[in-house]
Amino acid sequence: MIERVLESLGASFRRHWAAWLLALTWFFLLFPGLDLWVSGLFYEPGGGWVHGRGWFAEFVRKGLPTVMIGALLFVIFLWGAGLIYRQKFLGIDGRVTGFLVSSLVIGPGLIVNALLKDNWGRGRPNDMAVFGGDFPYAPPGMIVDQCVSNCSFTSGHGALGFWAVAFAFLVPKRHRAEAVALALAFGLMVSFVRIVQGGHFLSDTIWSAVIVLTVTWALHRLILGKR
């Protein structure tokens, strides 16, 4: 069941990716209240984002980058050890390592953080006037000047969370659908935490998911093919 659903959605996106992206952009332009409504569920006037102050939420915010980059460094270590001892550890070779490194650098790194977050200028939910900040709501498709760098659009943590799908793509095919489903659930969990903390809008996290999943799938096809 899970495999059929994922394959159907993936096939639809690959054939009509431009239409999906256009529809996503227009959806939040036509319904700007959705972002504010979702974020408002976790904001308390006078108290702020009280639901996002627990230890787990703080671990996701502060520890997730270290965990994800640490996982990649471990893969690079295994690849290097394989070169030295002339064998593969856990099936990791140069192509697998290249896929993981390039998918992280291009998706969460260059596109999300360097291109979008540092240039789009969209303020975070806690910067909006409706949540005690100074700015009016800006839809995701609009470049504004509410922020100088490390802005809200798109979500860096969400991008890292959904990048877990790169590891899922390396799982043997008979278990890959379940692995991808778990990776997507992990990305959704990270995105939810950042919304609860007032760090990102729903649209920020959805766009990060679309960008990272698209880049990761394309690089997997390019570097690893049908292997």
FIGULUM-458316 format. One line per field, with one value per residue (C-alpha): y, x negated, z negated; residue number from 1. Coordinates in steps of 0.2 Angstrom, whole numbers. Each point is the difference from the previous one (the first is absolute). Layout:
yy	c(Y | ...)
xx	c(X | ...)
zz	c(Z | ...)
num	c(NUM | ...)
***
This chain:
yy	c(0 | 13 | -5 | 2 | 17 | 7 | -7 | 9 | 16 | -1 | -4 | 15 | 12 | -6 | 2 | 17 | 8 | 17 | -1 | -6 | 15 | 12 | -7 | 1 | 18 | 6 | -10 | 10 | 16 | -3 | -6 | 10 | -3 | -18 | 4 | 12 | -12 | -15 | 11 | 7 | -17 | 0 | 19 | 6 | 19 | 6 | -17 | -2 | -16 | -10 | -17 | 1 | 2 | -18 | -10 | -10 | 15 | 9 | -16 | 0 | 19 | -1 | -19 | -5 | 8 | -8 | -17 | 1 | 6 | -12 | -14 | 6 | 1 | -18 | -5 | 9 | -9 | -17 | 4 | 6 | -16 | -10 | 8 | -4 | -18 | -3 | -5 | 7 | 3 | 0 | 1 | 17 | 5 | 16 | 2 | -2 | 12 | 12 | -1 | 3 | 15 | 8 | -2 | 9 | 14 | 4 | -2 | 6 | 9 | 10 | 1 | 1 | 10 | 9 | 5 | 1 | 3 | 13 | 10 | -2 | 11 | -8 | 3 | -15 | -2 | 8 | 15 | 3 | 13 | -12 | -10 | 15 | 5 | 15 | -6 | -5 | -17 | -3 | -15 | -12 | 5 | 18 | 7 | 13 | 9 | -6 | -9 | 1 | -18 | -17 | 5 | -11 | -5 | -14 | -11 | -6 | -12 | -7 | -2 | -10 | -10 | -5 | -3 | -16 | -7 | -1 | -14 | -8 | -1 | -11 | -13 | -17 | 2 | -13 | 12 | 17 | 5 | -2 | 9 | 14 | 1 | 1 | 13 | 11 | -2 | 6 | 15 | 4 | -2 | 13 | 12 | -1 | 4 | 15 | 6 | -3 | 11 | 14 | -2 | -4 | 1 | -16 | 6 | 2 | -18 | -6 | 9 | -8 | -17 | 3 | 7 | -14 | -14 | 5 | 3 | -16 | -10 | 8 | -3 | -18 | -3 | 9 | -8 | -17 | -3 | -17 | -7)
xx	c(0 | -13 | -11 | 14 | 5 | -18 | -3 | 16 | -5 | -18 | 5 | 13 | -13 | -13 | 12 | 8 | -13 | 2 | 19 | -2 | -12 | 12 | 15 | -10 | -5 | 18 | 8 | -9 | 3 | 19 | 1 | -13 | 11 | -6 | -17 | 6 | 13 | -12 | -13 | 14 | 5 | -17 | -1 | 7 | 2 | -10 | -10 | -6 | -5 | 1 | 3 | -17 | -11 | -2 | -17 | 5 | 4 | -16 | -10 | 8 | -4 | -18 | -5 | 7 | -13 | -14 | 9 | 3 | -17 | -8 | 9 | -7 | -18 | 2 | 4 | -15 | -10 | 6 | -4 | -18 | -2 | 6 | -13 | -14 | 5 | 6 | 18 | 17 | 8 | 19 | -1 | -7 | -11 | -4 | 16 | 11 | -11 | 1 | 19 | 2 | -13 | 7 | 19 | -4 | -11 | 12 | 17 | -1 | -17 | 0 | 19 | 8 | -13 | -11 | 12 | 17 | -2 | -13 | 9 | 18 | 2 | 16 | 2 | 3 | 17 | -6 | -5 | 19 | 10 | 14 | -12 | -7 | -13 | -2 | 4 | 16 | 1 | -9 | 5 | -14 | 0 | -4 | -18 | 0 | -12 | 6 | -16 | -19 | -6 | 5 | 18 | 16 | 2 | -4 | -3 | -18 | 5 | 14 | -12 | -12 | 14 | 6 | -18 | 2 | 8 | -17 | -5 | 17 | -3 | -15 | 10 | 3 | 15 | 11 | -1 | -2 | 18 | 1 | -17 | 6 | 16 | -10 | -12 | 15 | 8 | -17 | 0 | 18 | -4 | -14 | 11 | 13 | -12 | -6 | 18 | 4 | -15 | 6 | -16 | 9 | 16 | 8 | -4 | -18 | -1 | 10 | -11 | -16 | 8 | 3 | -17 | -10 | 10 | -1 | -19 | -3 | 10 | -8 | -18 | 5 | 5 | -15 | -14 | 7 | 12 | 9 | -13)
zz	c(0 | -5 | 15 | 12 | -7 | 0 | 18 | 6 | -8 | 6 | 18 | 0 | -6 | 12 | 15 | -6 | -12 | 7 | -2 | -18 | -4 | 8 | -9 | -17 | 3 | 5 | -15 | -13 | 10 | 1 | -18 | -10 | -16 | 0 | -6 | -13 | -6 | -2 | -9 | -11 | -7 | -10 | -5 | -16 | -2 | -14 | -1 | 17 | 8 | -17 | 8 | 9 | -16 | -5 | 0 | 15 | 11 | -5 | 4 | 17 | 3 | -7 | 2 | 17 | 11 | -10 | 1 | 19 | 4 | -12 | 9 | 17 | -8 | -6 | 18 | 6 | -13 | 6 | 18 | -5 | -10 | 15 | 11 | -12 | -3 | 18 | -5 | -2 | -18 | 0 | 19 | 0 | 15 | 9 | 9 | -16 | -9 | 15 | 0 | -18 | 0 | 15 | -5 | -17 | 8 | 15 | -9 | -18 | 3 | 16 | 4 | -17 | -10 | 12 | 13 | -8 | -19 | 3 | 14 | -2 | -15 | -7 | -19 | -11 | -9 | -16 | 10 | 6 | -8 | -3 | -11 | -9 | 13 | 12 | 17 | 10 | 7 | 16 | 11 | 5 | 19 | -4 | -3 | -14 | -12 | -17 | -3 | 5 | -1 | -7 | 4 | -1 | 18 | 2 | -16 | -2 | -14 | 11 | 14 | -11 | -7 | 18 | 5 | -10 | 16 | 8 | -12 | 3 | 19 | -4 | -9 | 10 | 12 | -10 | -15 | 8 | -1 | -18 | -2 | 10 | -10 | -16 | 7 | 6 | -18 | -7 | 11 | -5 | -18 | 1 | 10 | -13 | -14 | 9 | 3 | -18 | -5 | 11 | 10 | 17 | 9 | 7 | 18 | -5 | -5 | 15 | 13 | -9 | 2 | 19 | 3 | -10 | 7 | 18 | -1 | -9 | 12 | 15 | -7 | -5 | 18 | 7 | -11 | -5 | 14 | -2 | -11)
num	c(1 | 2 | 3 | 4 | 5 | 6 | 7 | 8 | 9 | 10 | 11 | 12 | 13 | 14 | 15 | 16 | 17 | 18 | 19 | 20 | 21 | 22 | 23 | 24 | 25 | 26 | 27 | 28 | 29 | 30 | 31 | 32 | 33 | 34 | 35 | 36 | 37 | 38 | 39 | 40 | 41 | 42 | 43 | 44 | 45 | 46 | 47 | 48 | 49 | 50 | 51 | 52 | 53 | 54 | 55 | 56 | 57 | 58 | 59 | 60 | 61 | 62 | 63 | 64 | 65 | 66 | 67 | 68 | 69 | 70 | 71 | 72 | 73 | 74 | 75 | 76 | 77 | 78 | 79 | 80 | 81 | 82 | 83 | 84 | 85 | 86 | 87 | 88 | 89 | 90 | 91 | 92 | 93 | 94 | 95 | 96 | 97 | 98 | 99 | 100 | 101 | 102 | 103 | 104 | 105 | 106 | 107 | 108 | 109 | 110 | 111 | 112 | 113 | 114 | 115 | 116 | 117 | 118 | 119 | 120 | 121 | 122 | 123 | 124 | 125 | 126 | 127 | 128 | 129 | 130 | 131 | 132 | 133 | 134 | 135 | 136 | 137 | 138 | 139 | 140 | 141 | 142 | 143 | 144 | 145 | 146 | 147 | 148 | 149 | 150 | 151 | 152 | 153 | 154 | 155 | 156 | 157 | 158 | 159 | 160 | 161 | 162 | 163 | 164 | 165 | 166 | 167 | 168 | 169 | 170 | 171 | 172 | 173 | 174 | 175 | 176 | 177 | 178 | 179 | 180 | 181 | 182 | 183 | 184 | 185 | 186 | 187 | 188 | 189 | 190 | 191 | 192 | 193 | 194 | 195 | 196 | 197 | 198 | 199 | 200 | 201 | 202 | 203 | 204 | 205 | 206 | 207 | 208 | 209 | 210 | 211 | 212 | 213 | 214 | 215 | 216 | 217 | 218 | 219 | 220 | 221 | 222 | 223 | 224 | 225 | 226 | 227)
***
